[in-house]
Amino acid sequence: MRYYLGIDIGTYETKGVLVDGDGQIVATAAEPHRMQVPRPGWAEHDAEKDWWGDFVTISRSLLSKSRVDPARIRAVGPSGIGPCMLPVDGAGTPLMNAVLYGVDTRAALEIEELTEKIGIERLLSECGNSLTSQSVGPKILWLKRNRPELFARTHKILNSSSFLVHKLTGRFTIDHYTACGSTPLYSAERLTWDDSYADLITGPERLPDLLWTTDIAGTVTPAAAEATGLAAGTPVIAGTVDAAAEAVSVGVLDPGEMMIMYGSTIFIIMLTAERVRDPRLWYSPWLFEGQHACMSGLATSGTLTHWFRERFAGELDPANAVEILAREATRAPAGANGLIVLPYFSGERTPIHDPRAKGVIFGLDLTHNRADIYRALLEGIAYGVNHIVETYAEAGQKATVIAAVGGGTKNQVWSHAVSDITGEAQTIRSRTIGASYGNAFLAAVAVGDVQREDIRRWNPVERTVKPDPSLVSVYSRQFNIYKRLYAQTKDLMAEISG
């Protein structure tokens, strides 16, 4: 039997899976870690400990649980959160903690300055994206300005999957999908690094080699084999960002198909027939040459539920706190007894792209309880999803199929709120483990053992979440207030940010 290993670095947890040639899961493993927030608006990981350390632990755990001979693993597929900014020296050693994706808003000033210098039209036409907290370019400029001694020592700027590939193979690589998040340093028009900003930010010499996701980046080195338990010489694919691997795992293959990932953040990917140019959304070439993707995401979702559990449900057993709060939320009615939450606890990404946005719990009175507030948090995230779905429609993109994936799909209040508020059905496949499963499949594609369409055989549809028409009036009213609430408090949010 042939086997494929997939490991994904998440915001709060690393997950891994070992899959056989029929797509059956042989073993799974997970390892928690913490997102560091040293200052408001910052979000970091220790790459050696949280990324590589977790990879080593997960790899060894999967091999131990499955008792599979490492020599029978045909290929390894890595993915991780992104786009991130990790400066490393010539040996690939991190020079500081990794600066995370759009949840880290430290480069707000650089975003404004670069947008003014470059111009929104050029950004959209050449790079495919406006500059937001999701963009790596402004964060590199922040590094150059605020840590000049580290910048001078920087050999390469890596992402999470790039770092794993280097630790495994010794090569510095990045896939095109992830690289497009390095705005303005990547040309979506020419599918290459752009040297126009070498003096302003940095040149291509500090950036990894570009590959497509299923290209073989290299093979496991003897040193990496000793650390991970894998066989030296095992092929390692270039890999990608976690959300893209998630989309693959649930069969998103054709234009018009959309994935909603319920994780630490909500991330949405829609495949499109052509390149979408809209400053409110993100663009990237898809994982395979000639295809296009239009992306969006909220800054906080699962992160917000983590925050609530830690701050306001500390007496609950951590092992079942999620289930208890979810049951409590079912006792509150749709609309959470008039509560509306703006889930902007780490600023917000699409569609408002406002790093100074603040979280709001609106409508509180003395009758409200924990169940009302927790349900309102989940519904607030769902309103944010609906705001994005509206934005896609305004950009001329209507989803034909919406596939849901991630741990949040197990929370019925949350997943049903998304369908009820958007008015869209969501298909949920039998395996919702997500990115690590997608990585294993991509590894199998890379070595020619399966075709892309085989993911639908590996992971068939299990159920569909359908919207409840009786809740349209409640949620329409609440969503209208949701949008007006941000519009009417935006200036105050900026003012309180100082």
C-alpha positions as CSV (number, residue, x, y, z in Angstrom):
1,M,0.0,0.0,0.0
2,R,1.1,3.6,-0.8
3,Y,0.9,6.3,1.8
4,Y,0.9,10.1,1.8
5,L,1.7,12.5,4.7
6,G,0.0,15.8,5.2
7,I,0.8,18.3,8.0
8,D,-0.7,21.8,8.5
9,I,0.4,24.6,10.8
10,G,-2.7,26.4,12.2
11,T,-3.0,29.5,14.3
12,Y,-3.5,27.5,17.5
13,E,-2.8,23.9,16.5
14,T,-0.8,21.8,14.1
15,K,-2.6,18.8,12.6
16,G,-1.3,15.9,10.6
17,V,-2.7,12.9,8.8
18,L,-1.4,9.8,7.2
19,V,-3.6,8.6,4.3
20,D,-3.5,5.5,2.1
21,G,-3.9,5.2,-1.6
22,D,-7.7,5.0,-1.3
23,G,-7.9,8.2,0.7
24,Q,-8.6,6.3,3.9
25,I,-7.1,8.0,7.1
26,V,-4.6,5.7,8.7
27,A,-3.6,7.9,11.5
28,T,-4.1,11.5,12.8
29,A,-2.3,13.7,15.3
30,A,-2.5,17.2,16.7
31,E,-0.2,19.4,18.7
32,P,-1.4,22.7,20.3
33,H,0.6,26.0,20.4
34,R,-0.2,29.6,21.3
35,M,-0.4,32.7,19.2
36,Q,1.8,35.3,20.9
37,V,0.3,38.9,21.1
38,P,3.2,40.9,22.5
39,R,1.4,44.2,21.7
40,P,-2.1,45.1,20.6
41,G,-2.4,44.5,16.9
42,W,0.6,42.1,16.8
43,A,0.4,38.3,16.2
44,E,3.4,36.0,16.2
45,H,4.6,32.5,16.3
46,D,8.0,31.0,17.2
47,A,8.8,29.3,13.9
48,E,11.4,26.8,15.3
49,K,9.1,25.7,18.2
50,D,5.6,26.2,16.8
51,W,6.2,25.2,13.2
52,W,9.2,22.9,12.9
53,G,8.9,21.6,16.5
54,D,5.2,20.7,15.9
55,F,6.1,19.1,12.5
56,V,8.7,16.8,14.0
57,T,6.3,15.8,16.9
58,I,3.4,15.2,14.5
59,S,5.5,13.2,12.0
60,R,6.8,10.9,14.7
61,S,3.4,10.5,16.2
62,L,1.8,9.5,12.9
63,L,4.5,7.0,12.2
64,S,4.3,5.5,15.7
65,K,0.5,5.3,15.6
66,S,0.3,3.7,12.2
67,R,3.4,1.6,12.3
68,V,3.8,2.3,8.6
69,D,7.3,1.8,7.2
70,P,8.5,5.4,6.4
71,A,9.9,4.1,3.1
72,R,6.3,3.4,1.9
73,I,5.4,7.1,2.2
74,R,5.3,8.3,-1.4
75,A,5.4,12.1,-0.7
76,V,5.0,14.8,2.0
77,G,2.6,17.8,1.7
78,P,3.1,20.8,4.0
79,S,0.8,23.8,4.5
80,G,0.4,26.5,7.1
81,I,-1.1,29.8,8.0
82,G,-0.3,32.7,5.7
83,P,0.8,34.8,4.2
84,C,3.4,35.3,7.0
85,M,6.7,37.2,7.2
86,L,9.6,35.3,8.7
87,P,13.2,36.6,8.1
88,V,15.9,34.0,8.2
89,D,19.6,34.0,7.8
90,G,21.6,32.0,5.2
91,A,21.3,28.8,7.2
92,G,17.5,29.3,7.4
93,T,17.6,30.2,11.1
94,P,14.8,32.6,12.1
95,L,16.0,36.0,13.1
96,M,12.8,36.9,15.0
97,N,9.3,35.5,15.6
98,A,7.2,35.0,12.5
99,V,4.8,37.9,11.9
100,L,1.4,36.3,11.1
101,Y,-1.2,36.9,8.3
102,G,-3.9,39.6,8.4
103,V,-4.6,39.3,12.1
104,D,-1.3,41.2,12.6
105,T,-1.9,44.8,11.9
106,R,1.4,46.4,12.8
107,A,2.1,47.7,9.3
108,A,-0.9,50.0,9.0
109,L,1.3,53.0,8.4
110,E,3.3,51.3,5.8
111,I,0.1,50.1,4.0
112,E,-1.1,53.7,3.8
113,E,2.2,55.0,2.6
114,L,2.8,52.3,0.0
115,T,-0.7,52.6,-1.4
116,E,-0.2,56.4,-1.8
117,K,3.2,55.9,-3.6
118,I,2.2,53.0,-5.9
119,G,-1.5,53.8,-6.5
120,I,-4.5,51.5,-6.3
121,E,-4.9,51.1,-10.0
122,R,-1.3,49.8,-10.5
123,L,-1.6,47.6,-7.5
124,L,-4.8,45.9,-8.9
125,S,-3.6,45.7,-12.5
126,E,0.0,44.4,-11.7
127,C,-0.3,42.7,-8.3
128,G,-3.9,41.7,-8.4
129,N,-4.5,43.0,-4.9
130,S,-4.8,46.3,-2.9
131,L,-2.5,46.6,0.1
132,T,-4.1,45.3,3.4
133,S,-3.0,43.8,6.7
134,Q,-2.9,40.5,4.7
135,S,0.0,41.8,2.5
136,V,3.5,40.8,3.2
137,G,5.2,43.7,1.5
138,P,4.3,46.4,4.1
139,K,5.4,44.0,6.9
140,I,8.8,43.7,5.2
141,L,9.0,47.5,5.1
142,W,8.1,47.6,8.8
143,L,11.0,45.2,9.4
144,K,13.4,47.3,7.4
145,R,12.4,50.5,9.3
146,N,12.0,49.1,12.8
147,R,14.6,46.3,12.9
148,P,17.3,47.5,10.5
149,E,19.9,45.3,12.1
150,L,17.8,42.2,11.5
151,F,16.9,43.2,8.0
152,A,20.6,43.6,7.2
153,R,21.1,40.0,8.3
154,T,18.1,38.7,6.4
155,H,18.9,36.2,3.6
156,K,15.3,35.2,2.8
157,I,11.7,36.1,3.8
158,L,9.7,32.9,4.3
159,N,6.2,31.8,4.8
160,S,5.1,28.9,7.1
161,S,5.1,26.3,4.4
162,S,8.3,27.7,2.9
163,F,10.0,27.3,6.3
164,L,8.9,23.7,6.6
165,V,10.1,22.9,3.1
166,H,13.5,24.4,3.9
167,K,13.8,22.4,7.1
168,L,12.9,19.2,5.2
169,T,14.8,19.8,1.9
170,G,17.3,22.6,2.4
171,R,15.6,24.6,-0.4
172,F,14.1,28.1,-0.2
173,T,10.8,27.9,-2.2
174,I,7.3,29.3,-2.2
175,D,4.2,28.4,-4.3
176,H,2.6,31.0,-6.6
177,Y,-0.6,31.1,-4.6
178,T,1.2,32.0,-1.4
179,A,3.6,34.4,-3.1
180,C,0.7,36.5,-4.5
181,G,0.1,37.5,-0.9
182,S,3.4,39.3,-0.9
183,T,1.9,42.4,-2.6
184,P,3.5,44.5,-4.1
185,L,6.5,42.2,-4.6
186,Y,4.7,39.6,-6.8
187,S,3.4,40.3,-10.3
188,A,0.1,38.5,-10.8
189,E,0.3,39.7,-14.4
190,R,3.6,38.0,-15.1
191,L,3.6,35.3,-12.5
192,T,7.0,36.3,-11.2
193,W,8.7,38.4,-8.5
194,D,8.7,42.1,-9.4
195,D,12.0,44.0,-8.9
196,S,10.4,47.4,-9.1
197,Y,10.4,47.8,-5.4
198,A,13.9,46.6,-4.6
199,D,15.0,50.0,-3.2
200,L,11.7,50.8,-1.5
201,I,11.1,47.4,0.2
202,T,13.4,44.6,-1.0
203,G,14.5,42.8,-4.1
204,P,13.8,39.2,-5.4
205,E,17.2,38.1,-4.0
206,R,15.6,38.0,-0.5
207,L,12.5,36.0,-1.8
208,P,12.2,32.2,-2.3
209,D,12.1,30.4,-5.6
210,L,8.7,30.3,-7.2
211,L,7.0,26.9,-7.8
212,W,3.5,25.5,-8.3
213,T,2.0,23.8,-5.3
214,T,2.4,20.2,-6.6
215,D,5.9,20.7,-7.9
216,I,8.5,18.6,-6.0
217,A,10.6,21.2,-4.0
218,G,13.1,18.6,-3.0
219,T,13.5,15.4,-0.9
220,V,13.9,14.8,2.8
221,T,17.5,15.3,3.8
222,P,19.4,12.9,6.1
223,A,19.2,15.5,8.9
224,A,15.5,16.0,8.5
225,A,15.0,12.3,8.3
226,E,16.7,11.8,11.7
227,A,14.5,14.5,13.2
228,T,11.2,13.5,11.8
229,G,11.5,9.7,11.4
230,L,10.7,10.0,7.6
231,A,12.9,8.2,5.1
232,A,15.7,10.3,3.5
233,G,14.9,10.9,-0.1
234,T,11.1,11.1,0.3
235,P,9.7,13.8,-2.1
236,V,8.4,17.0,-0.6
237,I,6.0,19.2,-2.5
238,A,6.1,23.0,-2.5
239,G,2.9,23.1,-0.5
240,T,0.7,26.1,0.1
241,V,-1.4,28.2,2.5
242,D,-3.7,26.2,4.8
243,A,-6.9,27.6,3.3
244,A,-6.0,26.5,-0.2
245,A,-5.3,23.0,1.0
246,E,-8.6,23.1,2.9
247,A,-10.4,24.0,-0.4
248,V,-8.8,21.1,-2.2
249,S,-9.8,18.7,0.6
250,V,-13.5,19.4,0.1
251,G,-13.5,19.1,-3.7
252,V,-13.4,22.8,-4.8
253,L,-12.1,22.3,-8.3
254,D,-14.1,24.4,-10.8
255,P,-15.0,28.0,-11.4
256,G,-18.0,29.1,-9.3
257,E,-17.2,26.7,-6.5
258,M,-16.6,28.3,-3.1
259,M,-15.1,27.1,0.2
260,I,-15.8,28.5,3.6
261,M,-13.2,27.5,6.2
262,Y,-14.3,27.6,9.8
263,G,-11.1,28.0,11.7
264,S,-9.3,30.5,13.9
265,T,-10.4,32.9,11.2
266,I,-13.0,32.5,8.5
267,F,-11.3,32.2,5.1
268,I,-13.2,32.0,1.8
269,I,-11.9,30.9,-1.5
270,M,-13.9,31.0,-4.8
271,L,-12.5,29.7,-8.0
272,T,-13.2,32.0,-11.0
273,A,-13.1,31.7,-14.7
274,E,-10.9,34.8,-15.0
275,R,-8.9,37.2,-12.8
276,V,-11.2,39.3,-10.5
277,R,-10.0,42.9,-9.9
278,D,-11.7,44.3,-6.8
279,P,-9.9,46.2,-4.0
280,R,-12.2,44.6,-1.4
281,L,-11.2,41.0,-2.3
282,W,-7.9,39.2,-2.7
283,Y,-6.7,37.6,-5.9
284,S,-4.1,34.8,-6.5
285,P,-3.3,32.4,-9.3
286,W,-4.7,29.1,-8.1
287,L,-2.6,26.0,-7.1
288,F,-2.5,24.8,-10.7
289,E,-1.2,26.9,-13.6
290,G,-4.0,28.6,-15.7
291,Q,-6.6,28.7,-12.9
292,H,-7.7,31.7,-10.8
293,A,-8.9,32.2,-7.2
294,C,-10.7,35.1,-5.5
295,M,-10.3,35.1,-1.7
296,S,-11.6,36.9,1.4
297,G,-11.5,36.4,5.1
298,L,-12.4,37.7,8.5
299,A,-9.7,38.6,11.1
300,T,-11.3,36.7,14.0
301,S,-13.8,33.8,14.2
302,G,-12.5,30.7,16.0
303,T,-10.0,33.1,17.7
304,L,-13.0,35.0,19.1
305,T,-14.6,31.9,20.5
306,H,-11.3,31.0,22.2
307,W,-11.2,34.5,23.7
308,F,-14.8,34.1,25.1
309,R,-14.1,30.7,26.6
310,E,-10.9,31.8,28.3
311,R,-12.4,35.1,29.7
312,F,-16.0,34.2,30.5
313,A,-16.2,30.4,30.8
314,G,-13.1,29.6,32.7
315,E,-15.0,27.4,35.1
316,L,-15.8,24.9,32.4
317,D,-13.7,21.9,31.8
318,P,-11.5,22.8,28.8
319,A,-12.1,19.3,27.3
320,N,-15.8,19.9,26.8
321,A,-16.2,23.7,27.1
322,V,-16.8,24.1,23.3
323,E,-19.7,21.6,23.4
324,I,-21.2,23.2,26.6
325,L,-21.2,26.7,25.2
326,A,-22.7,25.4,21.9
327,R,-25.5,23.8,23.8
328,E,-26.1,26.9,25.8
329,A,-26.3,29.0,22.6
330,T,-29.1,26.8,21.3
331,R,-31.3,28.1,24.2
332,A,-31.0,31.6,22.9
333,P,-33.3,32.5,19.9
334,A,-32.1,33.5,16.5
335,G,-31.1,37.1,16.7
336,A,-29.7,36.5,20.2
337,N,-32.5,38.5,21.9
338,G,-31.5,41.7,20.0
339,L,-27.7,41.5,20.5
340,I,-25.4,42.3,17.6
341,V,-21.7,41.8,17.6
342,L,-19.1,43.4,15.3
343,P,-16.4,40.7,15.4
344,Y,-13.5,43.1,14.7
345,F,-11.5,42.1,17.8
346,S,-8.2,42.2,15.7
347,G,-9.3,44.8,13.2
348,E,-11.0,43.5,10.1
349,R,-10.0,42.1,6.8
350,T,-12.5,41.8,4.0
351,P,-14.4,43.6,2.9
352,I,-13.7,46.7,5.0
353,H,-9.9,46.3,5.4
354,D,-9.8,48.4,8.5
355,P,-6.9,47.5,11.0
356,R,-8.3,50.1,13.4
357,A,-11.8,48.5,13.6
358,K,-12.9,47.4,17.1
359,G,-15.1,44.6,18.5
360,V,-18.5,45.8,19.6
361,I,-21.2,44.0,21.6
362,F,-24.3,46.1,21.0
363,G,-27.8,46.0,22.5
364,L,-26.9,44.7,26.0
365,D,-29.4,45.0,28.8
366,L,-29.8,43.4,32.2
367,T,-31.8,40.5,30.8
368,H,-29.0,39.1,28.7
369,N,-27.0,36.1,29.7
370,R,-24.0,34.1,28.6
371,A,-25.9,32.1,26.1
372,D,-27.2,35.3,24.4
373,I,-23.7,36.8,24.1
374,Y,-22.1,33.6,22.9
375,R,-24.8,33.1,20.2
376,A,-24.4,36.8,19.3
377,L,-20.7,36.2,18.7
378,L,-21.4,33.3,16.4
379,E,-24.0,35.3,14.5
380,G,-21.7,38.3,14.3
381,I,-19.2,36.1,12.5
382,A,-22.0,34.9,10.2
383,Y,-23.0,38.5,9.5
384,G,-19.3,39.1,8.5
385,V,-19.5,36.1,6.1
386,N,-22.7,37.5,4.6
387,H,-21.0,40.9,4.1
388,I,-18.3,39.1,2.1
389,V,-20.9,37.0,0.1
390,E,-22.6,40.3,-0.8
391,T,-19.2,41.7,-1.9
392,Y,-18.6,38.8,-4.2
393,A,-22.0,39.3,-5.8
394,E,-21.2,43.0,-6.3
395,A,-18.0,42.0,-8.0
396,G,-20.0,39.8,-10.4
397,Q,-19.3,36.5,-8.7
398,K,-22.1,34.2,-7.6
399,A,-21.2,30.9,-6.0
400,T,-22.7,27.7,-7.6
401,V,-21.6,25.5,-4.7
402,I,-20.5,26.4,-1.2
403,A,-18.4,23.7,0.6
404,A,-17.9,24.1,4.4
405,V,-14.9,22.7,6.2
406,G,-13.1,23.1,9.5
407,G,-13.8,22.5,13.2
408,G,-16.6,25.1,13.2
409,T,-18.8,22.9,11.0
410,K,-19.4,20.8,14.1
411,N,-21.0,23.8,15.9
412,Q,-24.6,23.7,14.6
413,V,-25.5,27.1,15.8
414,W,-22.6,28.6,13.9
415,S,-22.9,26.7,10.6
416,H,-26.7,27.1,10.5
417,A,-26.4,30.8,11.3
418,V,-24.2,31.2,8.2
419,S,-26.7,29.5,6.0
420,D,-29.7,31.3,7.5
421,I,-28.1,34.7,7.2
422,T,-26.6,34.2,3.7
423,G,-29.5,32.3,2.4
424,E,-27.1,29.7,0.9
425,A,-26.8,26.0,1.4
426,Q,-23.4,24.5,2.5
427,T,-22.2,21.0,1.6
428,I,-20.2,19.2,4.3
429,R,-18.1,16.2,3.2
430,S,-17.4,13.1,5.2
431,R,-13.9,14.2,6.2
432,T,-13.6,17.7,7.6
433,I,-10.1,17.4,9.0
434,G,-9.2,20.0,6.3
435,A,-5.8,21.2,5.2
436,S,-3.7,18.2,6.3
437,Y,-6.0,15.9,4.4
438,G,-5.8,18.2,1.4
439,N,-2.0,18.2,1.7
440,A,-1.9,14.4,1.6
441,F,-4.0,14.5,-1.5
442,L,-1.9,17.1,-3.2
443,A,1.2,15.0,-2.4
444,A,-0.5,12.0,-4.2
445,V,-1.3,14.2,-7.2
446,A,2.3,15.4,-7.3
447,V,3.7,11.9,-7.7
448,G,1.1,10.9,-10.3
449,D,-0.9,8.5,-8.2
450,V,-4.2,10.3,-8.4
451,Q,-5.9,12.9,-10.6
452,R,-7.4,16.1,-9.2
453,E,-11.0,14.9,-9.6
454,D,-10.3,11.9,-7.4
455,I,-10.7,14.1,-4.3
456,R,-14.5,13.7,-4.7
457,R,-14.1,10.0,-4.5
458,W,-11.7,10.2,-1.5
459,N,-14.1,12.6,0.3
460,P,-17.8,12.3,-0.6
461,V,-20.6,14.7,0.5
462,E,-22.1,13.6,3.8
463,R,-24.7,16.3,4.5
464,T,-26.0,19.7,3.5
465,V,-26.9,22.6,5.8
466,K,-29.9,24.5,4.3
467,P,-31.2,27.9,5.2
468,D,-34.4,28.3,7.3
469,P,-36.7,30.7,5.3
470,S,-38.6,31.5,8.5
471,L,-35.6,33.4,9.9
472,V,-35.1,35.8,6.9
473,S,-36.9,38.7,8.5
474,V,-35.1,38.5,11.8
475,Y,-31.6,38.2,10.3
476,S,-32.2,40.8,7.5
477,R,-33.1,43.4,10.2
478,Q,-30.1,42.5,12.3
479,F,-27.7,42.4,9.3
480,N,-28.8,45.9,8.3
481,I,-28.0,47.2,11.8
482,Y,-24.7,45.3,11.7
483,K,-23.5,47.3,8.7
484,R,-24.9,50.6,9.9
485,L,-23.3,50.1,13.3
486,Y,-19.8,49.9,11.8
487,A,-20.4,52.9,9.5
488,Q,-21.6,55.0,12.4
489,T,-18.7,54.1,14.8
490,K,-15.8,53.8,12.3
491,D,-14.4,57.3,13.2
492,L,-14.7,56.6,16.9
493,M,-12.8,53.3,16.4
494,A,-10.0,55.1,14.7
495,E,-9.9,57.7,17.4
496,I,-9.8,55.2,20.3
497,S,-6.9,53.5,18.4
498,G,-4.9,56.6,19.1
